[in-house]
Amino acid sequence: MKKQRNNYRRPEAGRTGSPRGQGQKAAGGGKGNRGGRGEASSASLPPRGRAAVAAERPVSARPVGRAGSRASEAALAGLPVVKNDEVVIDIIGMNHDGEGVGRVEGYTLFVAGALPGEKARVKVLKTKKQYGYAKLLDVVEASPDRVAAPCPIYDKCGGCQLQHLSYDAQLAWKRQHVVDVLERIGKLRVAEGAPGTGAPAAGGSGDAGAAAGAAAADADRRAVVVRPTIGMATPWRYRNKAQVPVGVVDGALVGGFYARGSHRIIDMETCLIQHESNDEVIRRVKAIGRRLGITAYDEETGQGLLRHVVVKVGFRTGEMMLVLVTNGDRIPREDEWIAAIREELPSVVSICQNVNTRQTNVIFGDVTRVLWGREVIYDYIGDVKFAISARSFYQVNPIQTEVLYGKTVEYAGLTGQETVIDAYCGIGTISLFLAQHAKRVYGVEIVKEAIEDARVNAQLNGMEHVTFEVGASEDVIPAWKEQGIEADVIVVDPPRKGCDPRLLETILEMKPERVVYVSCNPATLARDLRILEDGGYRTVEVTPVDMFPHSVHVECTVRLERKDTAK
């Protein structure tokens, strides 16, 4: 059957170079971690939904009770709708922000909370020349994939975007999103009937789809196989780190997440994607702060002490770290703080203070000190042990990280005799995972503190065949080559902005047998794959992994082979 696909992208939107969503920016749905709207193509739901809402069909849209003055305003603007108009529209797709896409006489409206296949009554909030935004007022005809969001503050908090979409449909949408971007930006041909096409189960693949995909890939060596998105058996309570902004509401200290599109704090008592222990620590710390009269930081005035509460938990070890981010060095009643936390939260083995006096939405400042306990906590990814400090970047979903890294090792094709280079190695998580199967591993990272952590982690695991170096990959890797270091495999795991062009040039000059690309942004992934394809590599297979269920984010791992040696 011929594929149907809805490729919606916002006109005039450009890519961004923002860091990862789970990086050092403010948490939640506020300005801190919202991705650029033009980074990716939009994608439809799985084939069942796409067939019902194909882009070519006419879209019915009728104004509901438009006033005469607004009709005149619309005519003058040359648009079919203006602000405050109410219309009933068919939702024919979903963009990469998770917003429903509808049209009024060819004019595109983006509607948060609407799903493909639905008929919805909406109110126009804002219009631009080629597209606008509308608020969902009522679902006239619901999608069969719509579910009731279990989170009590889902309509306010910006942390999740897809709780109203069934999990099977989320996984299928994420795969289709990757396919659309690879084809539109990367100009890659994706195998028709690729394994798992239309199979919504987590990690599942229908026998018929798998056979068709394998046959298609054999018939056309240029076609890329995109596997089904690997999801979680239980897609809740998966985050090992909480970064909670603190403020004052009605005179009381509160902490939670930012409301969508703002820096207004929504107080939170529980978060269904956070580890239960993180919820407990945050609740207790807020209560202790209220008892001790601790003031909350005010973004507008720059006054107040407590800015963020950061909590980390080791899923395997149960060890917890608490970081109090403060607007100043001195913590009033510090001893009482520590005593209360130790008494009420015995699982906390490390209490730290980070000082950030800058007026910025970046969470951490430069100075961190241990108030009580250890400097690090420990956790495992597979059989590899990691020391995690207050500032360490560590994947927030350890369950899916093991899945992602396992697929990365598979794509690297390691037999124990290979030399591997890991660019953007961070604290060595992928490097050490690869080192279990490789003869030699070299990791490079531009952040000095991350390399210090990586070396500690290598020693912690007795891995003497791993070398880490500080610097830019595009500078360090050529220097290694001059020293006689030749890589059989190069692994890259860049931030959202993708690989530096000079690194891609370096890879093409090094000519490793295989490249494995781990991506947190399908748009920049597609851009970089096009460059590698033009330079002599073939994209063989892509596996999306759902690292952040109920959000629009999707990670991928990709296997590339040199065209002149590919079997």
C-alpha positions as CSV (number, residue, x, y, z in Angstrom):
1,M,0.0,0.0,0.0
2,K,1.3,3.4,-0.8
3,K,2.4,5.4,2.2
4,Q,0.5,8.5,3.1
5,R,2.2,11.2,5.1
6,N,1.5,14.7,6.3
7,N,4.6,16.9,6.1
8,Y,3.8,20.1,7.9
9,R,6.4,22.6,8.8
10,R,6.0,26.1,10.0
11,P,6.8,28.6,7.2
12,E,9.7,30.9,7.8
13,A,10.9,28.9,10.8
14,G,14.6,28.3,11.2
15,R,16.7,25.8,13.1
16,T,18.1,26.5,16.4
17,G,21.4,25.6,18.1
18,S,20.0,25.2,21.6
19,P,21.5,22.5,23.9
20,R,19.7,19.4,24.9
21,G,16.3,19.7,26.5
22,Q,17.6,18.0,29.7
23,G,20.6,20.3,29.9
24,Q,21.3,23.2,32.2
25,K,18.4,25.4,31.1
26,A,15.3,25.9,33.3
27,A,13.1,22.8,33.6
28,G,9.5,22.4,32.5
29,G,7.6,24.0,29.7
30,G,8.8,27.6,30.1
31,K,11.4,29.5,28.1
32,G,14.2,27.4,29.5
33,N,13.9,24.1,27.5
34,R,11.4,24.7,24.8
35,G,13.0,23.7,21.5
36,G,13.0,25.8,18.3
37,R,9.8,25.5,16.4
38,G,11.5,25.1,13.0
39,E,13.9,22.3,13.9
40,A,12.0,19.4,12.6
41,S,9.3,18.5,10.1
42,S,6.0,17.6,11.5
43,A,4.7,14.1,11.4
44,S,1.4,12.4,11.3
45,L,0.1,9.6,13.4
46,P,0.4,5.9,12.4
47,P,-1.0,4.7,9.0
48,R,-4.5,4.1,10.5
49,G,-4.7,7.8,11.4
50,R,-3.0,9.1,8.4
51,A,-5.3,7.4,6.0
52,A,-8.2,9.0,7.6
53,V,-6.7,12.5,7.6
54,A,-4.7,12.6,4.4
55,A,-3.4,16.1,3.6
56,E,-5.0,16.2,0.2
57,R,-8.5,16.0,1.4
58,P,-10.5,19.3,1.7
59,V,-10.8,20.7,5.2
60,S,-14.1,22.0,6.4
61,A,-13.9,25.1,8.5
62,R,-16.7,27.3,9.4
63,P,-16.7,30.5,11.5
64,V,-18.8,30.3,14.6
65,G,-20.7,33.5,15.2
66,R,-18.1,35.9,13.8
67,A,-18.9,39.6,14.5
68,G,-19.2,41.9,11.5
69,S,-16.2,44.0,12.5
70,R,-13.9,40.9,12.7
71,A,-15.1,39.8,9.3
72,S,-14.0,43.2,7.9
73,E,-10.7,42.9,9.7
74,A,-10.1,39.5,8.2
75,A,-10.9,40.8,4.7
76,L,-8.5,43.7,5.2
77,A,-5.8,41.4,6.4
78,G,-6.3,39.0,3.5
79,L,-6.8,36.1,5.9
80,P,-9.8,33.8,6.4
81,V,-9.6,34.3,10.2
82,V,-8.5,36.9,12.8
83,K,-7.9,36.8,16.5
84,N,-10.8,35.7,18.6
85,D,-12.6,34.0,15.7
86,E,-14.1,30.6,16.6
87,V,-14.0,28.0,13.9
88,V,-14.6,24.2,13.5
89,I,-11.7,22.6,11.7
90,D,-10.5,19.1,10.8
91,I,-7.1,18.3,12.4
92,I,-5.1,16.7,9.6
93,G,-1.7,16.3,11.2
94,M,0.6,16.9,14.2
95,N,3.7,19.0,14.1
96,H,7.0,18.3,15.9
97,D,5.9,20.4,18.9
98,G,2.9,18.0,19.4
99,E,0.4,20.6,18.2
100,G,-2.5,19.6,16.0
101,V,-2.5,21.0,12.5
102,G,-5.7,22.3,10.9
103,R,-6.6,24.6,8.0
104,V,-9.2,27.2,7.2
105,E,-9.5,27.9,3.5
106,G,-5.8,26.8,3.1
107,Y,-4.6,28.9,6.1
108,T,-2.8,26.8,8.7
109,L,-3.7,26.8,12.4
110,F,-1.6,25.1,15.1
111,V,-3.7,23.8,18.0
112,A,-2.2,22.5,21.2
113,G,-4.0,19.5,22.5
114,A,-5.7,18.5,19.2
115,L,-5.0,15.2,17.5
116,P,-5.0,14.1,13.9
117,G,-8.3,12.7,12.7
118,E,-10.3,15.0,15.1
119,K,-12.8,17.7,14.3
120,A,-12.3,20.5,16.8
121,R,-13.8,23.8,17.7
122,V,-11.0,26.3,18.3
123,K,-10.5,30.0,19.1
124,V,-7.9,31.9,17.1
125,L,-5.3,33.3,19.5
126,K,-2.7,34.8,17.1
127,T,-2.3,35.2,13.3
128,K,0.7,35.6,11.1
129,K,0.9,35.9,7.4
130,Q,1.1,32.2,6.6
131,Y,0.0,30.5,9.8
132,G,-1.6,31.1,13.2
133,Y,-2.3,29.6,16.6
134,A,-5.6,28.6,18.1
135,K,-6.9,27.3,21.5
136,L,-8.8,24.0,21.6
137,L,-12.3,24.8,22.9
138,D,-14.0,21.5,22.3
139,V,-13.4,18.2,20.6
140,V,-16.3,17.7,18.3
141,E,-15.2,14.3,17.0
142,A,-12.4,12.5,19.0
143,S,-9.5,10.5,17.7
144,P,-9.6,6.8,18.8
145,D,-6.0,7.4,20.0
146,R,-7.1,10.1,22.5
147,V,-6.8,9.1,26.2
148,A,-7.4,11.0,29.4
149,A,-4.1,12.4,30.7
150,P,-3.5,11.0,34.2
151,C,-1.5,14.0,35.4
152,P,-3.7,16.4,37.4
153,I,-1.8,19.5,36.2
154,Y,-1.2,18.3,32.6
155,D,-3.2,21.2,31.2
156,K,-1.0,23.7,33.1
157,C,2.5,22.3,33.2
158,G,4.7,22.3,30.2
159,G,6.8,19.3,31.1
160,C,4.8,16.8,28.9
161,Q,3.1,17.4,25.6
162,L,1.6,14.0,24.6
163,Q,-0.1,12.5,27.7
164,H,-3.5,12.8,25.8
165,L,-2.2,10.5,23.1
166,S,-2.1,6.7,23.7
167,Y,1.4,5.4,24.2
168,D,1.3,3.1,21.2
169,A,0.3,6.1,19.0
170,Q,3.1,8.1,20.6
171,L,5.7,5.5,19.5
172,A,4.3,5.3,16.0
173,W,4.2,9.1,15.7
174,K,7.8,9.4,16.8
175,R,8.9,6.9,14.2
176,Q,7.0,8.6,11.5
177,H,8.4,12.0,12.6
178,V,11.9,10.5,12.1
179,V,11.0,9.1,8.7
180,D,9.6,12.5,7.5
181,V,12.6,14.4,8.6
182,L,15.1,12.0,7.0
183,E,13.2,12.2,3.7
184,R,12.6,16.0,3.8
185,I,15.9,17.3,5.2
186,G,18.3,14.4,4.6
187,K,16.9,13.6,1.2
188,L,17.2,9.9,2.1
189,R,15.0,7.2,0.8
190,V,13.3,5.2,3.6
191,A,12.5,1.6,2.7
192,E,8.8,1.1,1.9
193,G,7.2,-1.3,4.4
194,A,10.2,-1.0,6.7
195,P,10.2,-3.4,9.6
196,G,7.5,-2.4,12.1
197,T,5.8,0.1,9.9
198,G,2.4,0.7,11.5
199,A,3.2,-1.6,14.4
200,P,2.4,0.4,17.5
201,A,3.7,-1.9,20.2
202,A,6.8,-0.9,22.1
203,G,9.7,-2.4,20.3
204,G,7.4,-4.6,18.3
205,S,7.6,-5.4,14.6
206,G,5.0,-7.2,12.6
207,D,6.2,-10.3,10.7
208,A,4.7,-9.0,7.4
209,G,6.2,-5.6,7.9
210,A,9.6,-7.0,8.7
211,A,9.6,-9.3,5.7
212,A,8.5,-6.4,3.4
213,G,11.1,-4.1,4.8
214,A,14.0,-6.6,4.5
215,A,13.0,-7.3,0.9
216,A,12.8,-3.6,0.1
217,A,16.2,-3.0,1.6
218,D,17.7,-5.9,-0.3
219,A,16.1,-4.6,-3.5
220,D,17.4,-1.1,-3.1
221,R,20.7,-0.7,-1.3
222,R,20.1,3.1,-1.1
223,A,17.0,2.6,1.1
224,V,17.3,3.3,4.8
225,V,15.5,0.9,7.2
226,V,13.8,2.8,10.1
227,R,12.9,0.4,12.9
228,P,9.9,0.8,15.2
229,T,10.4,3.1,18.1
230,I,11.7,1.2,21.1
231,G,9.4,2.2,24.0
232,M,9.1,1.4,27.7
233,A,7.1,-1.4,29.2
234,T,6.0,1.1,31.9
235,P,6.4,4.6,30.5
236,W,6.1,6.4,33.9
237,R,8.4,7.4,36.8
238,Y,11.5,7.2,34.5
239,R,13.4,10.4,35.3
240,N,16.3,10.1,37.7
241,K,16.8,13.9,38.0
242,A,14.5,16.7,39.0
243,Q,15.4,20.4,38.5
244,V,12.7,22.4,40.2
245,P,12.5,26.2,40.1
246,V,11.4,27.8,43.4
247,G,9.2,30.8,43.8
248,V,6.5,32.4,46.0
249,V,2.8,32.1,45.4
250,D,0.4,33.8,47.8
251,G,3.2,34.4,50.2
252,A,4.2,30.7,50.4
253,L,7.4,29.1,49.1
254,V,6.5,26.8,46.1
255,G,8.4,24.7,43.7
256,G,7.3,22.8,40.5
257,F,7.5,23.5,36.8
258,Y,6.9,26.4,34.6
259,A,3.5,26.8,33.0
260,R,3.5,26.4,29.2
261,G,5.2,29.3,27.5
262,S,5.9,31.3,30.6
263,H,8.1,31.5,33.8
264,R,5.1,31.3,36.1
265,I,5.7,28.4,38.5
266,I,3.1,25.7,38.9
267,D,3.5,24.2,42.4
268,M,3.9,20.4,42.1
269,E,3.4,17.7,44.8
270,T,4.0,14.8,42.4
271,C,5.2,14.3,38.8
272,L,4.3,11.1,37.1
273,I,7.5,11.0,35.0
274,Q,9.8,11.6,38.0
275,H,11.1,8.8,40.2
276,E,8.9,8.6,43.4
277,S,11.9,9.4,45.6
278,N,12.5,12.7,43.8
279,D,8.9,13.7,44.5
280,E,9.4,12.9,48.2
281,V,12.7,14.9,48.5
282,I,11.2,17.9,46.8
283,R,8.1,17.9,49.0
284,R,10.1,17.6,52.2
285,V,12.7,20.3,51.2
286,K,9.9,22.8,50.4
287,A,8.2,22.1,53.7
288,I,11.6,22.5,55.6
289,G,12.2,25.7,53.7
290,R,8.8,27.1,54.7
291,R,9.4,26.2,58.4
292,L,12.8,27.9,58.4
293,G,11.6,31.0,56.6
294,I,13.9,30.5,53.6
295,T,13.2,33.1,50.9
296,A,12.7,32.2,47.2
297,Y,14.5,33.9,44.4
298,D,12.6,36.5,42.4
299,E,13.6,36.6,38.7
300,E,12.4,40.2,38.2
301,T,14.1,41.8,41.3
302,G,17.0,39.4,41.6
303,Q,16.3,39.2,45.3
304,G,15.7,36.1,47.5
305,L,17.8,33.1,48.2
306,L,16.6,29.7,46.9
307,R,16.5,29.4,43.1
308,H,16.3,25.7,42.3
309,V,16.1,22.4,44.1
310,V,17.9,19.7,42.1
311,V,17.6,16.0,43.1
312,K,19.4,13.0,41.6
313,V,18.7,9.4,42.4
314,G,20.6,6.2,41.4
315,F,18.0,3.8,40.1
316,R,20.1,0.8,40.9
317,T,21.7,2.0,44.1
318,G,18.9,4.1,45.6
319,E,21.5,6.7,46.6
320,M,20.3,10.3,46.4
321,M,21.9,13.7,46.0
322,L,20.3,17.1,46.9
323,V,21.6,20.3,45.4
324,L,20.3,23.7,46.7
325,V,21.0,26.4,44.1
326,T,21.2,29.7,45.9
327,N,21.5,33.3,45.0
328,G,24.4,33.9,47.4
329,D,27.0,32.1,49.4
330,R,25.4,32.2,52.8
331,I,22.5,29.9,53.8
332,P,20.6,31.1,56.9
333,R,20.2,28.4,59.5
334,E,22.3,26.1,57.4
335,D,22.9,23.6,60.2
336,E,19.2,23.3,60.8
337,W,18.6,22.7,57.1
338,I,21.1,19.9,57.1
339,A,19.9,18.3,60.3
340,A,16.2,18.3,59.1
341,I,17.1,16.9,55.7
342,R,19.2,14.1,57.3
343,E,16.5,13.2,59.7
344,E,13.6,13.3,57.3
345,L,15.4,11.9,54.2
346,P,17.8,9.1,55.1
347,S,18.3,8.1,51.5
348,V,20.1,11.4,50.8
349,V,23.8,10.7,51.0
350,S,25.0,14.0,49.6
351,I,23.8,17.6,50.2
352,C,25.4,20.3,48.0
353,Q,25.1,24.0,47.5
354,N,25.6,25.6,44.1
355,V,25.9,29.4,44.0
356,N,24.4,31.3,41.1
357,T,24.1,35.0,41.5
358,R,23.6,35.8,37.8
359,Q,20.3,37.0,36.5
360,T,19.8,34.2,34.0
361,N,17.6,31.2,33.3
362,V,20.7,28.9,33.4
363,I,20.3,26.8,36.5
364,F,23.8,26.3,37.8
365,G,26.5,28.8,38.7
366,D,30.2,28.1,38.7
367,V,30.8,27.3,42.4
368,T,29.6,24.0,44.0
369,R,30.4,22.9,47.5
370,V,29.4,19.9,49.6
371,L,27.4,20.9,52.7
372,W,27.3,17.4,54.1
373,G,28.1,13.8,53.0
374,R,29.7,12.6,49.8
375,E,30.7,14.5,46.7
376,V,29.1,11.9,44.4
377,I,26.5,9.3,44.2
378,Y,26.8,6.1,42.2
379,D,24.6,4.3,39.7
380,Y,24.9,1.7,36.9
381,I,24.1,1.5,33.2
382,G,24.2,-2.2,32.5
383,D,27.3,-3.5,34.3
384,V,29.2,-0.2,34.2
385,K,29.4,1.9,37.4
386,F,29.3,5.7,37.3
387,A,30.1,8.4,39.8
388,I,27.6,11.3,39.5
389,S,28.5,14.7,40.8
390,A,26.3,17.8,41.2
391,R,27.2,19.1,37.8
392,S,27.7,15.8,35.9
393,F,25.6,15.3,32.8
394,Y,24.1,11.8,33.1
395,Q,21.2,10.4,31.1
396,V,18.0,11.0,32.9
397,N,16.3,7.8,31.8
398,P,18.7,5.0,32.8
399,I,16.3,2.2,31.7
400,Q,16.2,3.5,28.1
401,T,19.8,4.6,28.2
402,E,20.8,0.9,28.5
403,V,18.6,0.2,25.5
404,L,20.0,3.0,23.5
405,Y,23.6,2.1,24.3
406,G,23.0,-1.6,23.6
407,K,21.8,-0.7,20.1
408,T,24.8,1.5,19.7
409,V,27.1,-1.4,20.5
410,E,25.2,-3.5,18.1
411,Y,25.6,-1.0,15.3
412,A,29.3,-0.5,16.0
413,G,29.7,-4.2,15.2
414,L,32.4,-4.8,17.8
415,T,34.3,-8.1,18.0
416,G,36.8,-7.1,20.7
417,Q,39.5,-6.2,18.2
418,E,38.4,-2.7,17.2
419,T,39.7,0.8,18.0
420,V,36.8,3.2,18.7
421,I,36.7,6.9,18.9
422,D,33.8,8.5,20.9
423,A,33.2,12.1,20.0
424,Y,31.2,14.3,22.4
425,C,32.0,11.6,25.1
426,G,30.7,13.6,28.1
427,I,31.5,11.7,31.4
428,G,32.3,8.6,29.4
429,T,28.9,6.8,29.5
430,I,29.0,5.6,25.9
431,S,32.8,5.2,25.9
432,L,32.8,2.8,28.8
433,F,29.8,0.9,27.5
434,L,31.7,0.4,24.2
435,A,34.9,-0.5,26.1
436,Q,33.4,-3.7,27.3
437,H,33.5,-4.9,23.7
438,A,36.4,-3.0,22.1
439,K,40.2,-3.4,22.1
440,R,40.8,0.3,22.6
441,V,38.5,3.4,23.1
442,Y,39.4,7.1,22.8
443,G,36.9,9.7,24.1
444,V,37.0,13.4,23.5
445,E,34.9,16.2,25.1
446,I,35.4,19.9,25.2
447,V,34.1,20.3,28.8
448,K,37.1,19.8,31.1
449,E,35.0,18.8,34.1
450,A,33.3,16.1,32.1
451,I,36.6,14.6,31.1
452,E,37.7,14.6,34.8
453,D,34.5,12.6,35.6
454,A,35.1,10.3,32.7
455,R,38.6,9.4,33.9
456,V,37.3,8.7,37.4
457,N,34.6,6.5,35.9
458,A,37.2,4.6,33.8
459,Q,39.3,4.0,37.0
460,L,36.1,3.0,38.9
461,N,35.5,0.2,36.4
462,G,39.2,-0.8,36.0
463,M,39.2,0.0,32.3
464,E,42.8,0.9,31.5
465,H,42.2,0.6,27.7
466,V,40.2,3.8,27.6
467,T,41.8,7.2,27.0
468,F,40.0,10.6,27.5
469,E,41.2,14.0,26.3
470,V,39.9,17.5,26.6
471,G,39.3,19.5,23.5
472,A,37.2,19.9,20.4
473,S,36.7,16.7,18.5
474,E,37.6,18.3,15.2
475,D,41.0,19.3,16.7
476,V,41.8,16.3,18.8
477,I,40.9,13.5,16.4
478,P,43.2,14.7,13.6
479,A,46.0,15.0,16.2
480,W,45.3,11.4,17.2
481,K,45.6,10.4,13.6
482,E,49.0,12.0,13.3
483,Q,50.0,9.9,16.3
484,G,49.1,6.8,14.4
485,I,45.7,6.2,15.9
486,E,43.3,4.9,13.3
487,A,39.6,4.3,14.2
488,D,37.7,1.3,13.0
489,V,34.5,2.9,14.3
490,I,33.6,6.5,15.2
491,V,30.7,7.2,17.5
492,V,29.1,10.7,17.8
493,D,26.5,11.8,20.3
494,P,26.3,15.6,19.7
495,P,24.0,18.2,21.4
496,R,20.8,19.3,19.7
497,K,22.7,21.5,17.2
498,G,24.3,18.4,15.7
499,C,27.9,17.8,14.7
500,D,30.3,20.6,14.1
501,P,30.9,20.7,10.3
502,R,34.7,20.3,10.9
503,L,34.0,17.1,12.8
504,L,32.1,15.7,9.9
505,E,35.0,16.7,7.6
506,T,37.4,14.9,10.0
507,I,35.3,11.7,9.9
508,L,35.3,11.7,6.1
509,E,39.1,12.1,6.2
510,M,39.6,9.4,8.8
511,K,37.4,7.0,6.8
512,P,36.4,4.6,9.6
513,E,34.6,1.4,8.5
514,R,31.5,2.4,10.4
515,V,30.0,5.5,12.0
516,V,27.4,5.3,14.7
517,Y,25.4,8.5,15.2
518,V,23.4,8.9,18.4
519,S,21.0,11.8,18.1
520,C,18.6,13.8,20.2
521,N,17.4,16.0,17.3
522,P,16.1,14.3,14.2
523,A,16.4,17.5,12.1
524,T,20.1,18.0,12.7
525,L,20.6,14.3,12.4
526,A,19.1,14.3,8.9
527,R,21.3,17.3,7.9
528,D,24.5,15.6,9.1
529,L,23.5,12.2,7.5
530,R,23.2,14.0,4.2
531,I,26.8,15.3,4.5
532,L,28.1,11.9,5.4
533,E,26.2,10.3,2.6
534,D,27.6,12.8,0.1
535,G,31.1,12.0,1.5
536,G,31.0,8.3,0.9
537,Y,28.9,6.7,3.6
538,R,25.6,4.9,3.4
539,T,22.9,5.2,6.1
540,V,22.0,1.6,6.7
541,E,19.6,1.5,9.7
542,V,17.9,3.9,12.2
543,T,16.4,2.9,15.5
544,P,14.3,5.5,17.4
545,V,14.4,5.1,21.1
546,D,11.8,6.7,23.4
547,M,13.9,8.3,26.1
548,F,11.2,10.7,27.2
549,P,7.7,9.2,27.1
550,H,4.8,11.6,26.9
551,S,7.1,14.3,25.4
552,V,7.7,15.1,21.8
553,H,11.4,14.3,22.1
554,V,12.8,11.3,20.3
555,E,16.4,9.9,20.2
556,C,17.9,7.8,17.5
557,T,20.9,5.6,17.0
558,V,22.1,5.2,13.4
559,R,24.4,2.8,11.6
560,L,26.5,4.1,8.7
561,E,28.9,2.1,6.6
562,R,31.5,3.2,4.0
563,K,30.0,2.7,0.5
564,D,33.3,1.3,-0.9
565,T,33.4,-1.5,1.8
566,A,29.7,-2.1,2.6
567,K,28.7,-5.7,2.0
